[in-house]
Amino acid sequence: MKNDLLMVARGFLMGGADIIPGVSGGTIALIVGIYERLVKAISHFDLTLLGHLKRGDFAAAVEHVDLRFLATLFLGIGTGIVSLASLMHYLLEHQQQHTMAVFFGLILGSSLIVARLIPEKKAVHGICLLIGIVVAYGIVGLPMFDNPPEHDWYFFFCGVIAISAMILPGISGSFILLILGTYHTITGYLRAMLGGSIELTQLGSLGWFALGALVGLIGFSKILRWLLERYEMLVLATLCGFMLGSLRRIWPFQVDRTPEESEFKLKVFENTFPDLSAGSTWFSLLLMLVAFGAVILLDRTQRKYKKQEQIENL
């Protein structure tokens, strides 16, 4: 029960992070030490699983997909997304600088943790790191799609792409939705569903989005699992680059360059050097430092917990 509750809590953190454009739930999975287990479990939705189910061997099916782990984790993710959607909307609109500062510190600290997972640094790892930085830096600088089609196939497509990005540390599924022009539509539908005022057509769109997310999650996890099994250190170096490159998007100090008054979701922001004479700047830097330290402390606690668990299992 203790492990189940911890897994729900980890999922809750992943769900809350996934709502923030520029932050990836995969990053949180790496921080709390469950990333490879998550990728492996999801990728096991395959023909072997179907074989177990056809034979009625449900115990083997449950073990094959690590169902208890997935059930508790996704319960936490779903709870985090639904319950924190409104809060994150408020923080982004009214406390954007401070909110971004916290996540900037989290991701910066996480990138150091990922780098530590590579015991022997080689030139090829540096090349993969650089590639990851360039790719992520370019993606987060893409302009938003102004007039996205409101068709079921497009919501399905957005689900596939966003969830694939969501399980990649450093590539934010939420930001991909912003680029595709459906982030505020999807989160708005979620708020309406939470308030009990969602329309049937909106519920259908959410259904198509969820189906696309399921297809993308299973398909992309198989690719990731294959890469991790054969080129783990190269993959980790690339993921570290993704995380560092994505920092461009969540730089806390931004100036609103929108030519005229408009909704928050339509605003265009430009990164700028912080005003060191402003108290809010120093408070943001403090939040960034605290978040950075919290990630490092969490990593140490996680490693200590794993070491103790290994000793108990001997």
N, C-alpha and C positions, 0 to 999 in steps of 0.2 A: 504493500500500500504506500509506503514511503517513497519507493522508486516511482510508482505511478503518479503520485502527486508532484514529484520533482519533474517528471516528464511533461505533465500538464503545464507546470510553471514555465518550462523551457519553451513549450509551444506557444504559450501566452506572449512571451517576449518576442518570439518570431512573428506572430500575428501582428503585434503592435508595431514592429519594425517594418513589416511589409506595407503598412499603410503610408509610411513616410516616403515621398518621392525622393529617390537618391539613396535609400537604405535598403539592403537586401536581407530577407529572412535567412538566406544561406549564410550570410555573415554571422548572424546570431548562432546558427547551428554549429559553425566552426568555433565560435567563442566558447560555447558550452560543451563542446567535445562530442557531438553526435552526427557530424556531417556525413562521414563515410558510412555509418550505420544507416542513416536515412536514405542515402542514394542506393545502397545495396538492397534495403527492404523494399523500396518502391520498384526497383528494377526486377524484383522477383514476381511481379504480376505477369506471368508468362505461361507457356504451354505446360510446363511442369506443374504449375498450380492447377491448371485445368484438368490435368491427369489425376491429381489427388482428389479433386472435387468429383470427377466422373466415377472414381472408384469408391467414393463415399468416405475416404480417409481424411476426415476433417481435421484431426489432430495434426497430421503431417502438413496439411494446407496452412493451418494457423502458424505452425513453426516455420514453414518455408517463407512466409511473408513477414515474419516477426510482428504478428497482428497486434499483440498487446502493446508493443512499443508504438506502432503507428496509430492505434486507436487513441491512446492517451495523448500522444503528441498532437494529432490533428484536432482533438477536442480542445486542447489549449490554443492552437492556432486559430480555430474558428471563433472561440470565445474572445480572443484578443482582437481579431479583426472587427467583429460585430460590436463589442463593447467599447472599443477605443476609437472607432471611426469618427464620432462626433468630437471627442476630445482632441484628436489630432487635427481635425479641420479647424478648431478654434485656435490651437497653438500655432498652426501654420499661418493663419490670417492675422493673429494678434500678438504672437510672441515668436515670430519667425526666426529672428537672429539668435535668441537663446536656445530655441529648439534645435536649430541646425548646429549650434555650437556643441551641444550634447552629443549628437550623432557623429559629428566630425571627430570628436575625441574617441568615441567608441570604435569607429572604423580605423582610425590611425593606430590605436592600440591593437586592434585585431590583426592588422597587417603585420605587425611585429611578431605576433603569436604565430601566424602562418609561416613567416620566414624562419622561425625557430624550428619548425617541423622538418626543415631541410637540413639534415646533419652535416652533409658535405657540400659546400657551395662550389659550383663549377661555372665556367664561362657560359655554358648552354643554359644554365638556370638564370643567369643575368639577361640573356637574350629573351627568354620566355617572359621574364619579369617586365622587360621593356616593351615587348609586344602587348602584354596585358595592359600596361599603363596607357599606351597609345590608343588601343582599341576602345578601352573604357572612356578615356578622355574625349575621344571623338564622338562616341555614342551619346554621352551626357550633354554634349554641345549641340545636338541636333535640334532644329526648330520643331514646334508643336504643329500637328495636323489641325488646321482651323475648322474644316467642315467634314468630319468623318461621317460615313454612311451609317444610318441607324437601321441596319438589317441584321437578321439573325446570323448569317454567315460571317459578318464582320465581328460580332461579339464572340463567336466561336474562334475566329482567327486571333482576336486579342487575347482570349484565354490561353491559347496554345503558346503564343509568343511571350506573354507576361509571366506565365508560370515557369517557362524554361529559363527566363532571366531571373526569376525569383529564387531559384535554387542555386544560382551561381553567385557566390560571394562577390560583392562589389558591383554587380549589375542589378539595379533595382527594378523589380517587376512593376512597382508603382510608377516609376519614372517612364518606363516603356509605355505604360497606359497613358501617361501624360502626352508623350510624343504622338501616340496613336489617336489622341483626342477623346479617350473614353474614361479617364481616371475619375473625373468628377461625376460622370454619369453613373458609373458603377457604384461609387461610394454613396452617391445620392440615393440610389435604389436600395442600398443596404440600410441607410438611415430610415427610409420610408418603410422597409420591411420591419425594422426594429420598432417603429412607431405604429405599426399595424395599418398603415395607410397606402400600402403599395398596390398598384393596379395590376391587372392580369397580364397585360402586355409587357410591363416592366419585369414581372416575375418570370415571364417567358424568356426575356432577354438575359436575365440572370442565369436561367437554366442553361441556355446556349453557351454563355460564358463559362459556367462551371463545367460543362461537358468538354469544352475546348481545353480548359485547365487540366482536366483529368487525362485527356489524350496526350497533351504536351508533357505532363508530369511523368507518365509511365514511359513514353518514348524517349524523352531526353535523359531520364535517369539511367536508361540502359546504355546510352552513349557515354555518359559520365562514368558509370561503373566500369565499362570496358577500358576507358582511358586511365582511370585510377589503378586498375589492376596491372596495367602494363607500363604506364609512364607516370607513376604517382608523384615523384619529385618534380618532374617537369610541369605537371598539372598544378601542383601546389604553388610553384613559382609564378605560373600564369595567373592563378587566382589571386595571389598577392598583388600582382600588377593591376588586375581588375579593381581591387579594393583601393589602391593608391590613386589610380586614374579617376575613379568615381568621386574622389574628394573635391574635384572641380565643381560638381553639382551642388554639394552641400556646404560650400564655403559660407560661413555665417554672415560675413559682411558684404552685403549686396545693396545695390542702388536700383530703385525702380525706374526703368527706362521706357515704360509704357507711354506712348504719345498722348493718350487721353484717359480720363477716368473710366475704369472698367472693373469687372469682377476679378477677384483674386486669381482664379484659374486661367485668366487670359492675360495676366500681367507678364511683362518681360523684365527679368532682373539681370544686372551685370555685376560681376565680382569686382570689389574695390579694396583698397588698403584700409584697414581699420583706423578710425579716429581715436587716437590714444588719449585725447583730452576728455573723452566722454566716459562717464561712469558705467554706462551700459556695455561699453566695449570691454572694460576690465571684468565686469561680471560675466560676460560671455566667455572670455578667456579662462576665467576661473571654472566655469561649468565645463569647458572643454578639458581642462586639466583634471578635474574630478572624474569625468567620464573615462578619460584615458587611464587614470589610476584604477578605476573600478574594474575595467577590463583586465588589466594586468593582475589585480588581486583575484578576480574570478578565475582566471587561468591557473594561477598558483593553487587555489583552493580545489579546482577541478583535478589537477594533477595529483595533489595530495590525497584526494578522495579515491582516485583510481588506484594509486599505489597501495592504499590501505585495503581496498577491495581485493586487489591481487594477493596481498598477504593473507587475508582471511580465507581466500579460496585455495591456498596451498595446503 
